[in-house]
Amino acid sequence: MDLIFFHLLFTSLFFLRPHESAAGPKQNLLDIVLEGYDIDKWPTFQEADLENELTEPTHANISLDIMFISSIDVQAMDLTIDFYLNQRWVDARLQYRENLSKRPIVLRTVEQIKRIWTPDTYMVNAKSANFHEVTTPNRLVYIDHSGSVMYSARITAKLACEMHFGMYPVDTQVCMLHLASYAYQVSHLMFHWREEGPITYGSTEDLNQFTLSAKWTEECQDKYPDGYYPCLKVHFKFKRNFGHHLIQTYLPTVLIVTISWVSFFLEASAVPARVSLGITTFLTMITLNSGAKIGLPPVSYVKAIDIWMLACTFFVFSTLWHFVLVCVMARRPMKNPGGLGNTTSTRPSTSISSAMQGDTAARFPYRKSTLMNGGTSEAQLHELSKLAPHAHTSSPELHHVHYKNRSDSVISDPIWILRADQMTKAQRQERMEYYDTVSPDQNCNTPPPVGANPVLPRKKKACHHCRCSFMAAPNSAKDRAKRIDIWARWLYPLVFLLFNVVYWGYYLNLNPELGRRSSSED
């Protein structure tokens, strides 16, 4: 009896278990919606349209919420960006009755998201990219009862950025994020930017070297051998901050160039000072030139910083060659100093013309004297003191004197001096009434014409005297070398100022987009 009871109980349990399992637990909403769902077909897929390619494409609206731009690597030419990729589309197969649930279906895990169709969006110019998984996968999907799907994911991507450094360091760079479909052509899928706020940038901080000055979007189609694929582009325009390079590069080079001009104010005999100053400034320019290009890729074209460094190096290097020219001119003897004939005397001397002999000497008790190069100013003044009062006369037999200072440079025009030892007091007083420079119509290095009235009105020509003295021929080799330095004191600053006007006027007003567009079109 007991055996029969246990047999009946086992049989009942065996047949009742499959019956309860067939009923199963209550299904969730996602399982109900995905009943008969084919993930391999896009939302607007229709079997009848495959042969004629008449399928209506699925339209996906995309927007980007940029969290921050972490870095711009100029040498590697890439841009690292962190953003949320938001995509919206309509899938009629995911519709469900509102009485089943008034809330949208939320998919939080990767396994759930993989159960529905999503656009195969990828980044064309990404060197590397990854989804955020800490502390939970940063991906989310909302499904509305009308079949509207919103997919959001947080991504960090390193994007390749084509940069052009022709305007460096006053350049602007334009980087791009290129989104496209990997497998679906434009007949199956179309991308569109969201009409309201397609791009949002939450960070207010500028990068170390750049400032985000502008951003714009573009809808496009990529052409491949097998057809056209939908794509979207967002462009970021970065303007380089110029203050760092102004302080670290341009200002030091300007100071080095101006310091090299100090050698123009040193004597030609100060060889150690001028050579050491020129070599030191030249080596400093080479060091600054190397430091200004650290971090830049080795490009083949000329950059703005290259032109600046090349010009500054030329200015500094030319001061060394200028000193070589000064040394050569200072040591080369004068063939005809002051137009007075060739002589090699370095001490004050007096030469008496042969015309003073005989009747001429009796009629014109004068002599012609010339102070040559060399000698101290005291010795020259002592020689002049022997010649007594100074005056012009029409006679060719006069003293021809050149005043010199300690550096053997001319400090006055040559004057004609009467000899006083053969003159009466009245004649001496008459000749002393005139003591001035040569007449404006008379050359600085020529004596007064024969027969001219020696007693002229007392009338000074200060301006003409300065101009005539400066334009007069040099009277010594050192004087000639010193005049080269004087010209350089004015010529070098003027040329450097002109270079700055042309340089900054060109690069600050040139549109950097012109060079980039022309190179891309070629």
Secondary structure, DSSP 4 states (H G I P E B T S, - for coil): -HHHHHHHHHHHHHHHHHHHHHH-SPPPHHHHHTTT--TTS-TT--GGGTTTT-PPPEEEEEEEEEEEEEEEETTTTEEEEEEEEEEEEE-GGG---TTT-SSPEEE-SHHHHTTS----EEETTEEEEEE--SSS--EEEEE-TTSEEEEEEEEEEEEE-----TTTTS-EEEEEEEEEESS--TTTEEEEE-SS-SEEE---PPPSSEEEEEEEEEEEEEEETTEEEEEEEEEEEEEE--HHHIIIIIHHHHHHHHHHGGGGGS-TT-HHHHHHHHHHHHHHHHHHHHHHTTT----SSPPHHHHHHHHHHHHHHHHHHHHHHHHHHHHSPPSSGGGS------S-B----GGGSTHHHHHS-----B--S-S-HHHHHHHHHTT-S----S-S--EEE--B-TTS-B-S--EEE--STT--HHHHHHHTT------TTS-TTSPPPTT--SS------HHHHHHHHHHSPPSSHHHHHHHHHHHHHHHHHHHHHHHHHHHHHHHHHS-HHHHHHHHHH-
